[in-house]
Amino acid sequence: MVSMVTAETRRDASPLSVADAERLAEIMQALASPARLRILSMLSARPSTVTELSEQLQIGQTTVSNHLRLLRHLSLVTGSRAGRHIHYSLFDDHVTELLDEAIGHLEHLPRGG
């Protein structure tokens, strides 16, 4: 069972430690890239290779690989080797929930620009 942190439980929690705040800021900075968000969005639908991601998103393979390296370092994605190819997927359900919540929030924002 996945436990959800509600506003109520978050208010009762102690403040983030310096180390946790720095790690979370690093993850949030990674999520600030439109290309990385698009990669995560594709991986939420199904595992994909660098080639598949590159073709679908129309981003160069080197660029996709660099983004995936950072996302792996932050434990947002994982890769499993199948022969010569690595199939990337989201690290776990927490990443899926984080992405879904962010997209859900976007849908509630007023359209502007």
DSSP file with accessible surface (Angstrom, degrees, kcal/mol):
  #  RESIDUE AA STRUCTURE BP1 BP2  ACC     N-H-->O    O-->H-N    N-H-->O    O-->H-N    TCO  KAPPA ALPHA  PHI   PSI    X-CA   Y-CA   Z-CA
    1    1 A M              0   0  234      0, 0.0     2,-0.4     0, 0.0     0, 0.0   0.000 360.0 360.0 360.0 136.1    0.0    0.0    0.0
    2    2 A V        -     0   0   59     91,-0.0     2,-0.5    92,-0.0     0, 0.0  -0.755 360.0-142.5 -91.0 129.3    1.3    3.5   -0.9
    3    3 A S        -     0   0   96     -2,-0.4     2,-0.4     2,-0.0    -1,-0.0  -0.810  11.6-148.6 -95.6 130.9    1.1    6.0    1.8
    4    4 A M        -     0   0  107     -2,-0.5     2,-0.7     0, 0.0    -2,-0.0  -0.806   9.5-134.0 -97.5 136.8    0.2    9.5    0.7
    5    5 A V        -     0   0  104     -2,-0.4     2,-0.2     4,-0.1    -2,-0.0  -0.809  27.4-160.8 -88.8 119.4    1.5   12.6    2.6
    6    6 A T     >  -     0   0   74     -2,-0.7     4,-2.5     1,-0.1     5,-0.2  -0.522  33.3-106.0 -94.4 167.9   -1.4   14.9    3.1
    7    7 A A  H  > S+     0   0   66      1,-0.2     4,-2.3     2,-0.2     5,-0.2   0.895 121.8  55.6 -58.4 -37.3   -1.2   18.6    3.9
    8    8 A E  H  > S+     0   0  110      1,-0.2     4,-1.3     2,-0.2    -1,-0.2   0.947 110.6  41.5 -62.3 -49.3   -2.3   17.7    7.5
    9    9 A T  H  > S+     0   0   71      1,-0.2     4,-0.7     2,-0.2    -1,-0.2   0.863 113.4  54.3 -70.4 -32.1    0.6   15.2    8.0
   10   10 A R  H >< S+     0   0  113     -4,-2.5     3,-0.7     1,-0.2    -1,-0.2   0.897 105.6  52.7 -67.5 -39.1    3.1   17.5    6.3
   11   11 A R  H 3< S+     0   0  171     -4,-2.3    -1,-0.2     1,-0.2    -2,-0.2   0.846 109.8  49.3 -64.0 -34.0    2.2   20.4    8.7
   12   12 A D  H 3< S+     0   0  123     -4,-1.3    -1,-0.2    -5,-0.2    -2,-0.2   0.624  95.3  94.9 -80.1 -13.6    2.8   18.2   11.7
   13   13 A A  S << S-     0   0   45     -4,-0.7     3,-0.1    -3,-0.7    -3,-0.0  -0.392  83.6-105.0 -78.1 156.3    6.1   17.0   10.4
   14   14 A S        -     0   0   93      1,-0.1    -1,-0.1    -2,-0.1     3,-0.1  -0.377  49.9 -83.7 -73.3 159.4    9.4   18.6   11.4
   15   15 A P        -     0   0  115      0, 0.0    -1,-0.1     0, 0.0     2,-0.0  -0.203  56.3 -88.2 -60.5 155.2   11.1   20.9    8.9
   16   16 A L        -     0   0   85      1,-0.1     2,-0.0    -3,-0.1     3,-0.0  -0.345  43.6-115.6 -61.3 143.2   13.3   19.3    6.3
   17   17 A S     >  -     0   0   57      1,-0.1     4,-2.8    -3,-0.1     5,-0.2  -0.334  28.8-107.3 -70.1 163.8   16.9   18.8    7.3
   18   18 A V  H  > S+     0   0  107      1,-0.2     4,-2.5     2,-0.2     5,-0.2   0.936 121.4  49.2 -59.0 -45.4   19.5   20.7    5.3
   19   19 A A  H  > S+     0   0   64      1,-0.2     4,-2.3     2,-0.2    -1,-0.2   0.921 112.8  46.4 -63.4 -44.1   20.7   17.5    3.6
   20   20 A D  H  > S+     0   0   95      2,-0.2     4,-2.8     1,-0.2     5,-0.2   0.900 112.0  51.3 -66.0 -39.2   17.1   16.5    2.7
   21   21 A A  H  X S+     0   0   42     -4,-2.8     4,-2.5     2,-0.2    -2,-0.2   0.912 110.8  48.5 -64.2 -39.9   16.3   20.0    1.4
   22   22 A E  H  X S+     0   0  132     -4,-2.5     4,-2.0    -5,-0.2    -2,-0.2   0.919 113.0  47.2 -66.3 -42.8   19.4   20.0   -0.8
   23   23 A R  H  X S+     0   0   93     -4,-2.3     4,-2.0     2,-0.2    -2,-0.2   0.924 113.5  48.1 -64.7 -43.9   18.6   16.6   -2.2
   24   24 A L  H  X S+     0   0   79     -4,-2.8     4,-2.9     1,-0.2    -2,-0.2   0.908 109.9  52.4 -64.6 -39.2   14.9   17.6   -2.9
   25   25 A A  H  X S+     0   0   45     -4,-2.5     4,-2.6    -5,-0.2    -1,-0.2   0.899 107.5  52.9 -62.9 -38.4   16.1   20.9   -4.5
   26   26 A E  H  X S+     0   0   72     -4,-2.0     4,-1.8     2,-0.2    -1,-0.2   0.921 111.4  45.9 -62.7 -42.4   18.4   18.9   -6.8
   27   27 A I  H  X S+     0   0   30     -4,-2.0     4,-1.9     2,-0.2    -2,-0.2   0.932 112.3  50.4 -66.2 -43.2   15.4   16.7   -7.8
   28   28 A M  H  X S+     0   0  101     -4,-2.9     4,-0.6     1,-0.2    -2,-0.2   0.887 108.1  53.3 -65.0 -36.2   13.2   19.7   -8.3
   29   29 A Q  H >< S+     0   0  138     -4,-2.6     3,-1.0     1,-0.2    -1,-0.2   0.903 107.4  51.8 -63.1 -39.6   15.8   21.3  -10.5
   30   30 A A  H >< S+     0   0    3     -4,-1.8     3,-1.1     1,-0.3    -1,-0.2   0.884 107.8  52.2 -63.4 -36.8   15.9   18.2  -12.6
   31   31 A L  H 3< S+     0   0   31     -4,-1.9    -1,-0.3     1,-0.2    -2,-0.2   0.582  91.3  78.2 -76.5  -7.6   12.2   18.4  -13.0
   32   32 A A  T << S+     0   0   78     -3,-1.0    -1,-0.2    -4,-0.6    -2,-0.2   0.473  74.2  93.9 -80.0   0.7   12.5   22.0  -14.2
   33   33 A S    <>  -     0   0   18     -3,-1.1     4,-2.5     1,-0.2     5,-0.2  -0.823  66.2-152.0 -97.2 121.5   13.6   20.8  -17.7
   34   34 A P  H  > S+     0   0   98      0, 0.0     4,-2.3     0, 0.0     5,-0.2   0.894  98.4  53.2 -56.9 -38.3   10.8   20.5  -20.3
   35   35 A A  H  > S+     0   0   22      1,-0.2     4,-2.3     2,-0.2     5,-0.1   0.929 109.9  46.7 -64.2 -44.1   12.8   17.8  -22.1
   36   36 A R  H  > S+     0   0   44      1,-0.2     4,-2.7     2,-0.2    -1,-0.2   0.895 111.0  52.3 -67.2 -36.8   13.2   15.7  -18.9
   37   37 A L  H  X S+     0   0   65     -4,-2.5     4,-2.4     2,-0.2    -1,-0.2   0.909 109.8  49.3 -63.7 -38.9    9.5   16.1  -18.0
   38   38 A R  H  X S+     0   0  119     -4,-2.3     4,-2.3    -5,-0.2    -2,-0.2   0.901 110.5  50.6 -66.9 -38.4    8.6   14.9  -21.5
   39   39 A I  H  X S+     0   0    0     -4,-2.3     4,-2.5     2,-0.2    -2,-0.2   0.951 111.9  47.0 -62.4 -48.6   11.0   11.9  -21.1
   40   40 A L  H  X S+     0   0    2     -4,-2.7     4,-1.6     1,-0.2    -2,-0.2   0.901 110.0  54.2 -60.8 -39.0    9.4   11.0  -17.7
   41   41 A S  H  X S+     0   0   55     -4,-2.4     4,-0.7     1,-0.2    -1,-0.2   0.924 109.9  46.3 -62.3 -44.1    5.9   11.4  -19.3
   42   42 A M  H >X S+     0   0   31     -4,-2.3     4,-1.6     1,-0.2     3,-1.0   0.916 111.3  51.9 -63.8 -41.0    6.8    8.9  -22.0
   43   43 A L  H 3< S+     0   0    7     -4,-2.5    47,-0.5     1,-0.3    -1,-0.2   0.760  99.7  63.7 -70.6 -20.9    8.3    6.5  -19.5
   44   44 A S  H 3< S+     0   0   52     -4,-1.6    -1,-0.3    -5,-0.2    -2,-0.2   0.782 105.4  46.9 -71.6 -22.5    5.2    6.7  -17.4
   45   45 A A  H << S-     0   0   86     -3,-1.0    -2,-0.2    -4,-0.7    -1,-0.2   0.877 132.9 -29.7 -83.1 -41.0    3.3    5.1  -20.4
   46   46 A R  S  < S-     0   0  123     -4,-1.6    -1,-0.3    42,-0.1    42,-0.1  -0.952  71.0 -83.4-170.8 153.2    5.9    2.3  -21.0
   47   47 A P        -     0   0   70      0, 0.0     2,-0.3     0, 0.0    42,-0.2  -0.334  52.6-176.4 -60.9 146.5    9.6    1.5  -20.8
   48   48 A S  B     -A   88   0A   0     40,-2.0    40,-3.2     4,-0.0     2,-0.1  -0.983  23.7-122.2-146.4 156.6   11.6    2.8  -23.7
   49   49 A T     >  -     0   0   11     -2,-0.3     4,-2.7    38,-0.2     5,-0.2  -0.460  38.2-104.0 -89.8 168.2   15.1    2.8  -25.2
   50   50 A V  H  > S+     0   0   22     36,-0.4     4,-3.0     1,-0.2     5,-0.2   0.923 123.5  52.7 -57.2 -43.1   17.1    6.0  -25.9
   51   51 A T  H  > S+     0   0   47      2,-0.2     4,-2.6     1,-0.2     5,-0.2   0.932 110.0  46.9 -61.1 -45.7   16.3    5.5  -29.6
   52   52 A E  H  > S+     0   0   62      2,-0.2     4,-2.6     1,-0.2     5,-0.2   0.930 114.6  46.7 -63.2 -43.9   12.6    5.2  -29.0
   53   53 A L  H  X S+     0   0    0     -4,-2.7     4,-2.6     1,-0.2     5,-0.2   0.929 112.6  50.6 -63.0 -44.4   12.6    8.3  -26.8
   54   54 A S  H  X>S+     0   0   15     -4,-3.0     5,-1.5    -5,-0.2     4,-1.1   0.921 114.1  43.4 -60.4 -46.4   14.7   10.2  -29.3
   55   55 A E  H  <5S+     0   0  138     -4,-2.6    -1,-0.2    -5,-0.2    -2,-0.2   0.927 116.8  45.5 -67.0 -45.6   12.4    9.4  -32.2
   56   56 A Q  H  <5S+     0   0  133     -4,-2.6    -2,-0.2    -5,-0.2    -1,-0.2   0.893 122.6  35.2 -66.7 -40.3    9.2   10.0  -30.3
   57   57 A L  H  <5S-     0   0   10     -4,-2.6    -1,-0.2    -5,-0.2    -2,-0.2   0.523 102.5-128.2 -92.2  -7.9   10.3   13.3  -28.7
   58   58 A Q  T  <5 +     0   0  181     -4,-1.1     2,-0.4     1,-0.2    -3,-0.2   0.935  63.7 133.7  55.8  49.9   12.4   14.5  -31.7
   59   59 A I      < -     0   0   30     -5,-1.5    -1,-0.2    -6,-0.2    -2,-0.2  -0.974  64.4 -95.7-125.3 141.6   15.4   15.1  -29.5
   60   60 A G     >  -     0   0   44     -2,-0.4     4,-2.5     1,-0.1     5,-0.2  -0.202  28.9-122.3 -58.0 147.3   18.9   13.9  -30.3
   61   61 A Q  H  > S+     0   0   95      1,-0.2     4,-2.8     2,-0.2     5,-0.2   0.869 112.2  53.6 -60.8 -38.0   20.0   10.6  -28.9
   62   62 A T  H  > S+     0   0  106      2,-0.2     4,-2.3     1,-0.2    -1,-0.2   0.924 110.1  47.8 -63.4 -42.5   23.0   12.2  -27.1
   63   63 A T  H  > S+     0   0   65      2,-0.2     4,-2.4     1,-0.2    -2,-0.2   0.931 112.2  48.7 -63.7 -45.6   20.7   14.8  -25.5
   64   64 A V  H  X S+     0   0    0     -4,-2.5     4,-2.8     1,-0.2     5,-0.2   0.935 111.0  51.2 -60.2 -45.3   18.3   12.1  -24.4
   65   65 A S  H  X S+     0   0   46     -4,-2.8     4,-2.3     1,-0.2    -1,-0.2   0.902 109.5  50.1 -59.2 -42.7   21.2   10.0  -23.0
   66   66 A N  H  X S+     0   0   73     -4,-2.3     4,-1.8     2,-0.2    -1,-0.2   0.913 111.8  47.8 -63.8 -42.3   22.5   13.0  -21.0
   67   67 A H  H  X S+     0   0   29     -4,-2.4     4,-2.6     1,-0.2    -2,-0.2   0.926 111.8  50.3 -63.7 -43.7   19.1   13.6  -19.5
   68   68 A L  H  X S+     0   0    1     -4,-2.8     4,-2.7     1,-0.2     5,-0.2   0.877 105.2  57.1 -64.2 -35.8   18.7   10.0  -18.6
   69   69 A R  H  X S+     0   0  155     -4,-2.3     4,-2.3    -5,-0.2    -1,-0.2   0.941 110.7  43.6 -60.1 -45.1   22.1    9.9  -16.9
   70   70 A L  H  X S+     0   0   58     -4,-1.8     4,-1.8     1,-0.2    -2,-0.2   0.936 113.1  51.2 -66.0 -43.9   21.0   12.7  -14.6
   71   71 A L  H  <>S+     0   0    0     -4,-2.6     5,-3.1     1,-0.2     6,-1.1   0.865 111.4  48.5 -63.5 -35.2   17.5   11.1  -14.0
   72   72 A R  H ><5S+     0   0  106     -4,-2.7     3,-1.8     4,-0.2    -1,-0.2   0.913 107.5  55.1 -68.2 -43.1   19.2    7.8  -13.1
   73   73 A H  H 3<5S+     0   0  117     -4,-2.3    -2,-0.2     1,-0.3    -1,-0.2   0.859 110.7  45.9 -57.7 -35.1   21.6    9.6  -10.8
   74   74 A L  T 3<5S-     0   0    4     -4,-1.8    -1,-0.3    -5,-0.1    -2,-0.2   0.319 115.4-116.8 -91.4   7.3   18.6   11.1   -8.9
   75   75 A S  T < 5S+     0   0   50     -3,-1.8    -3,-0.2     2,-0.2    -2,-0.1   0.855  82.0 120.9  57.8  39.3   16.8    7.7   -8.8
   76   76 A L  S   <S+     0   0    9     -5,-3.1    15,-2.3     1,-0.2     2,-0.3   0.694  77.2  22.7 -97.5 -27.6   14.0    9.0  -11.0
   77   77 A V  E     -B   90   0A   3     -6,-1.1     2,-0.3    13,-0.3    13,-0.2  -0.928  66.2-160.0-132.9 162.0   14.5    6.4  -13.7
   78   78 A T  E     -B   89   0A  54     11,-2.7    11,-2.4    -2,-0.3     2,-0.4  -0.938   9.3-144.2-136.3 157.6   16.1    3.0  -13.9
   79   79 A G  E     -B   88   0A  18     -2,-0.3     2,-0.4     9,-0.2     9,-0.2  -0.968   6.3-164.5-127.3 144.0   17.4    1.0  -16.8
   80   80 A S  E     -B   87   0A  74      7,-2.1     7,-2.8    -2,-0.4     2,-0.3  -0.997  23.2-127.6-128.0 130.1   17.4   -2.8  -17.5
   81   81 A R  E     +B   86   0A 169     -2,-0.4     2,-0.4     5,-0.2     5,-0.2  -0.559  24.1 178.6 -79.9 135.2   19.6   -4.2  -20.2
   82   82 A A  E >   -B   85   0A  53      3,-3.5     3,-1.7    -2,-0.3     2,-0.3  -0.846  67.3 -59.0-133.1  92.9   18.1   -6.5  -22.9
   83   83 A G  T 3  S-     0   0   67     -2,-0.4    -1,-0.1     1,-0.3    -2,-0.0  -0.520 121.1 -13.4  70.0-125.2   21.0   -7.5  -25.2
   84   84 A R  T 3  S+     0   0  218     -2,-0.3     2,-0.3    -3,-0.1    -1,-0.3   0.528 126.2  78.8 -85.5  -7.5   22.5   -4.3  -26.7
   85   85 A H  E <   - B   0  82A  93     -3,-1.7    -3,-3.5   -36,-0.0     2,-0.5  -0.766  64.3-148.1-108.6 149.8   19.6   -2.1  -25.5
   86   86 A I  E     - B   0  81A  38     -2,-0.3     2,-0.6    -5,-0.2   -36,-0.4  -0.971  12.6-151.6-112.1 125.3   18.7   -0.6  -22.2
   87   87 A H  E     - B   0  80A  61     -7,-2.8    -7,-2.1    -2,-0.5     2,-0.3  -0.892  14.7-152.8 -97.7 119.6   15.0   -0.1  -21.5
   88   88 A Y  E     +AB  48  79A  23    -40,-3.2   -40,-2.0    -2,-0.6     2,-0.3  -0.675  20.2 166.3 -93.8 146.6   14.4    2.8  -19.2
   89   89 A S  E     - B   0  78A  34    -11,-2.4   -11,-2.7    -2,-0.3   -45,-0.1  -0.939  45.9 -74.8-147.4 168.2   11.4    3.1  -16.9
   90   90 A L  E     - B   0  77A  19    -47,-0.5   -13,-0.3    -2,-0.3   -14,-0.1  -0.391  44.7-122.1 -66.2 146.2   10.3    5.2  -14.0
   91   91 A F  S    S-     0   0   96    -15,-2.3     2,-0.3     1,-0.1   -14,-0.1   0.896  74.7 -36.6 -60.4 -46.0   12.2    4.3  -10.8
   92   92 A D  S >> S-     0   0   59    -16,-0.3     4,-1.4   -17,-0.1     3,-0.7  -0.940  71.7 -72.8-164.2-176.0    9.1    3.5   -8.7
   93   93 A D  H 3> S+     0   0  105     -2,-0.3     4,-2.8     1,-0.2     5,-0.2   0.760 120.1  65.8 -64.1 -25.3    5.5    4.4   -8.0
   94   94 A H  H 3> S+     0   0  115      2,-0.2     4,-2.5     1,-0.2    -1,-0.2   0.893 101.4  48.3 -64.7 -38.8    6.6    7.5   -6.1
   95   95 A V  H <> S+     0   0   10     -3,-0.7     4,-2.6     2,-0.2     5,-0.2   0.923 111.5  50.4 -66.5 -41.4    8.0    9.0   -9.3
   96   96 A T  H  X S+     0   0   41     -4,-1.4     4,-2.9     1,-0.2    -2,-0.2   0.939 112.3  47.0 -60.3 -46.1    4.7    8.2  -11.1
   97   97 A E  H  X S+     0   0   50     -4,-2.8     4,-2.8     2,-0.2     5,-0.2   0.900 111.0  51.6 -63.5 -42.4    2.7    9.8   -8.3
   98   98 A L  H  X S+     0   0   73     -4,-2.5     4,-2.2     2,-0.2    -1,-0.2   0.940 113.5  44.3 -60.1 -46.6    4.9   12.9   -8.4
   99   99 A L  H  X S+     0   0   13     -4,-2.6     4,-2.6     2,-0.2     5,-0.2   0.935 114.1  49.5 -64.5 -45.3    4.5   13.3  -12.1
  100  100 A D  H  X S+     0   0   85     -4,-2.9     4,-2.7    -5,-0.2    -2,-0.2   0.901 111.5  49.2 -61.6 -42.0    0.8   12.7  -12.0
  101  101 A E  H  X S+     0   0  124     -4,-2.8     4,-2.4     2,-0.2    -1,-0.2   0.908 111.3  49.1 -65.3 -41.2    0.3   15.2   -9.2
  102  102 A A  H  X S+     0   0   56     -4,-2.2     4,-2.2    -5,-0.2    -2,-0.2   0.928 113.7  45.8 -64.1 -43.3    2.3   17.9  -11.1
  103  103 A I  H  X S+     0   0   66     -4,-2.6     4,-1.8     2,-0.2    -2,-0.2   0.918 111.8  52.5 -66.0 -40.9    0.3   17.3  -14.2
  104  104 A G  H  X S+     0   0   22     -4,-2.7     4,-0.6    -5,-0.2    -2,-0.2   0.900 109.0  49.9 -60.8 -39.6   -2.9   17.4  -12.2
  105  105 A H  H >X S+     0   0  117     -4,-2.4     3,-1.4     1,-0.2     4,-0.6   0.918 105.7  56.8 -65.0 -41.1   -1.8   20.7  -10.7
  106  106 A L  H >< S+     0   0  101     -4,-2.2     3,-1.2     1,-0.3    -1,-0.2   0.884 101.3  57.3 -56.7 -38.6   -1.1   22.1  -14.1
  107  107 A E  H 3< S+     0   0  141     -4,-1.8    -1,-0.3     1,-0.3    -2,-0.2   0.705 105.6  51.3 -67.3 -18.8   -4.7   21.3  -15.1
  108  108 A H  H << S+     0   0  158     -3,-1.4    -1,-0.3    -4,-0.6    -2,-0.2   0.514  89.2  99.4 -95.4  -6.9   -6.0   23.5  -12.3
  109  109 A L  S << S-     0   0   82     -3,-1.2     2,-0.1    -4,-0.6     3,-0.0  -0.538  82.8-105.4 -80.0 147.0   -3.9   26.5  -13.2
  110  110 A P        -     0   0  118      0, 0.0     2,-0.4     0, 0.0    -1,-0.1  -0.410  38.0-108.8 -67.9 143.3   -5.4   29.4  -15.1
  111  111 A R        +     0   0  231     -2,-0.1     2,-0.3     2,-0.0     0, 0.0  -0.608  58.2 147.6 -72.0 128.9   -4.4   29.5  -18.7
  112  112 A G              0   0   77     -2,-0.4    -3,-0.0    -3,-0.0     0, 0.0  -0.927 360.0 360.0-149.7 177.3   -2.1   32.5  -19.2
  113  113 A G              0   0  131     -2,-0.3    -2,-0.0     0, 0.0    -1,-0.0  -0.062 360.0 360.0 155.8 360.0    0.7   33.6  -21.2
